[in-house]
Amino acid sequence: MHLTQEQADDWWEVEALYDLCFAPGRSALSSYRLRDDVAPVAELCLCMRDETGALVAAIRQWPVRVGDVACLLLGPVAVHPIRQGEGLAGHLIAASVEKAQASGWLRVLLVGDAPYYQRFGFTRLTGVLMPPPTNPDRILGLALVADAWQGVTGAVRRAVD
């Protein structure tokens, strides 16, 4: 597998992978409202290609704010259906989070299943509110430095608002 930073030429291929892996209404999710008209953090958006050059997995991260505090919104992360179960998503998550930490980011949040994401250090966030209709039990955070989420509460909003 070959891991690279997503390039502008990769955009539509990555979007096609997301369309393949997620429900047709994926862009209607509340997390997409936080991404509207906001550029992802380029160095944290990664593509994984196999030995033939085919895109098999991708991840993006976006800047958001919780109250007045900057953080990252991880996702989407997708693995082509024929390559699922090989640990590729875990590799992408770890690589992207490691790059975020090296770039000076302090915290990452996502909406997902705690049993899956806790292996990467994500825990449920209380007091952090995603736009409805997000289930509060699925709002997870990862501190990239000790206590980075301590005292951080409020509504998640677009980074450009």
C-alpha angles and dihedrals in degrees: 000000000000119000120201139161111266111258129205090257090058095057100095094039089053090047089052090052090051090049090052095048102041137052117277091251095057093120090057091066116111092242088065091060086061089055098046111122091352121115116231118242096270100207091054096052108094137185126202118204130185127230090280093053094251115147107245102165142009141183134190134190126200134198115247137159131233101204100315095332120107119228142149128260107213117213174165100013117177138177122196109257094243090056099044117122094038096100094252095131090052091051091050093047093049093046094047094046091048090053090048091053092047089050092057101257113149105198143020129198133188142169110241151103112310095211090060100040099041089079086068092050099264117145134182114278119219119201093023110113123200118197112275141300090037116126105239091218089066096056104105133176140195123202111217089192126031114287094357091146094045109124094358109135138146143074120328110236140173115283092234099052 
